[in-house]
Amino acid sequence: MILQLLLPVLGLMLVTVLVTRGVEAILPESLGALAATTVISALLVWLLTSAGFALLYTIEDARVWDLLGQAPSASLGYFLRLGASAVLIWGPVLLLVVSTAPRRWKTAVW
């Protein structure tokens, strides 16, 4: 039971750190880019989380894939809401990574 809960949470945290650091590496070192990093990373992690829920549901029962084809808008909305509810897990991690970004700047000074 612990592994069934702990592994997805740790995986979600790892994905959040990797996505945020990846976006941070692409954008310039500035305050505006820091805000853009937050927004872009949040959107990407939200979409990845929603896709992860859809994948996990499909692995659990293959009929979910058929349901996605029959009612795509309702299914998409459901998985997007699940991804949004997971912000309780990945949101604090994202804010922590973004708030420590100026420490990793090489050219700009905070």
C-alpha positions as CSV (number, residue, x, y, z in Angstrom):
1,M,0.0,0.0,0.0
2,I,2.8,2.4,0.9
3,L,4.6,1.7,-2.4
4,Q,1.4,2.2,-4.4
5,L,1.1,5.7,-2.9
6,L,4.7,6.7,-2.3
7,L,6.1,5.8,-5.8
8,P,3.6,7.9,-7.8
9,V,4.1,10.9,-5.4
10,L,7.9,10.7,-5.7
11,G,7.6,10.3,-9.4
12,L,5.4,13.3,-9.7
13,M,7.9,15.3,-7.6
14,L,10.8,14.2,-9.8
15,V,8.9,15.1,-13.0
16,T,8.2,18.5,-11.5
17,V,11.8,19.2,-10.7
18,L,13.0,18.0,-14.1
19,V,10.5,20.0,-16.1
20,T,11.1,23.1,-14.1
21,R,14.8,22.9,-14.3
22,G,14.6,22.2,-18.0
23,V,12.4,25.3,-18.6
24,E,14.7,27.3,-16.4
25,A,17.7,26.2,-18.5
26,I,16.0,27.5,-21.7
27,L,14.9,30.9,-20.5
28,P,17.2,33.8,-19.7
29,E,18.2,34.8,-16.2
30,S,15.8,37.6,-15.3
31,L,12.8,38.3,-13.1
32,G,10.4,38.2,-16.0
33,A,11.8,34.9,-17.1
34,L,11.5,33.6,-13.6
35,A,7.7,34.4,-13.7
36,A,7.5,32.8,-17.2
37,T,9.3,29.7,-15.9
38,T,6.7,29.3,-13.2
39,V,3.8,29.6,-15.6
40,I,5.3,27.4,-18.3
41,S,6.4,24.8,-15.9
42,A,3.0,24.7,-14.2
43,L,1.2,24.2,-17.5
44,L,3.6,21.5,-18.6
45,V,3.5,19.6,-15.3
46,W,-0.3,19.9,-15.3
47,L,-0.6,18.4,-18.8
48,L,2.0,15.7,-18.0
49,T,0.1,14.8,-14.8
50,S,-3.2,14.6,-16.7
51,A,-1.6,12.4,-19.3
52,G,-0.1,10.2,-16.5
53,F,-3.5,9.7,-14.9
54,A,-4.9,8.8,-18.3
55,L,-2.1,6.3,-18.8
56,L,-2.5,4.8,-15.4
57,Y,-6.3,4.4,-15.9
58,T,-5.7,2.8,-19.3
59,I,-3.2,0.4,-17.8
60,E,-5.7,-0.5,-15.1
61,D,-8.5,-1.1,-17.5
62,A,-8.2,-1.0,-21.3
63,R,-11.8,0.0,-21.7
64,V,-10.8,3.5,-20.6
65,W,-9.1,3.9,-23.9
66,D,-12.4,3.2,-25.7
67,L,-14.2,5.7,-23.5
68,L,-11.6,8.3,-24.4
69,G,-12.6,7.8,-28.1
70,Q,-16.3,7.8,-27.4
71,A,-16.5,11.0,-25.3
72,P,-13.2,12.8,-25.8
73,S,-14.2,16.2,-24.3
74,A,-15.7,14.7,-21.1
75,S,-12.8,12.3,-20.7
76,L,-10.2,15.1,-21.4
77,G,-12.0,17.3,-18.9
78,Y,-12.0,14.6,-16.2
79,F,-8.2,13.9,-16.6
80,L,-7.4,17.6,-16.6
81,R,-9.3,18.0,-13.4
82,L,-7.4,15.1,-11.9
83,G,-4.1,16.8,-13.0
84,A,-5.3,20.0,-11.5
85,S,-6.1,18.3,-8.2
86,A,-2.6,16.9,-8.1
87,V,-1.3,20.5,-7.7
88,L,-1.4,19.8,-4.0
89,I,1.6,17.5,-4.6
90,W,3.6,19.2,-7.3
91,G,2.7,22.8,-6.6
92,P,5.0,23.3,-3.6
93,V,7.8,21.5,-5.3
94,L,7.5,23.7,-8.3
95,L,7.5,26.9,-6.2
96,L,10.5,25.6,-4.3
97,V,12.5,24.9,-7.4
98,V,11.5,28.3,-9.0
99,S,12.3,30.2,-5.8
100,T,15.8,28.8,-5.6
101,A,16.5,29.5,-9.3
102,P,18.4,32.8,-8.7
103,R,21.0,30.8,-6.7
104,R,21.9,28.9,-9.9
105,W,22.2,32.0,-12.1
106,K,25.6,32.5,-13.6
107,T,25.5,35.9,-15.3
108,A,22.6,37.8,-13.7
109,V,22.8,39.0,-10.1
110,W,19.7,38.7,-7.9
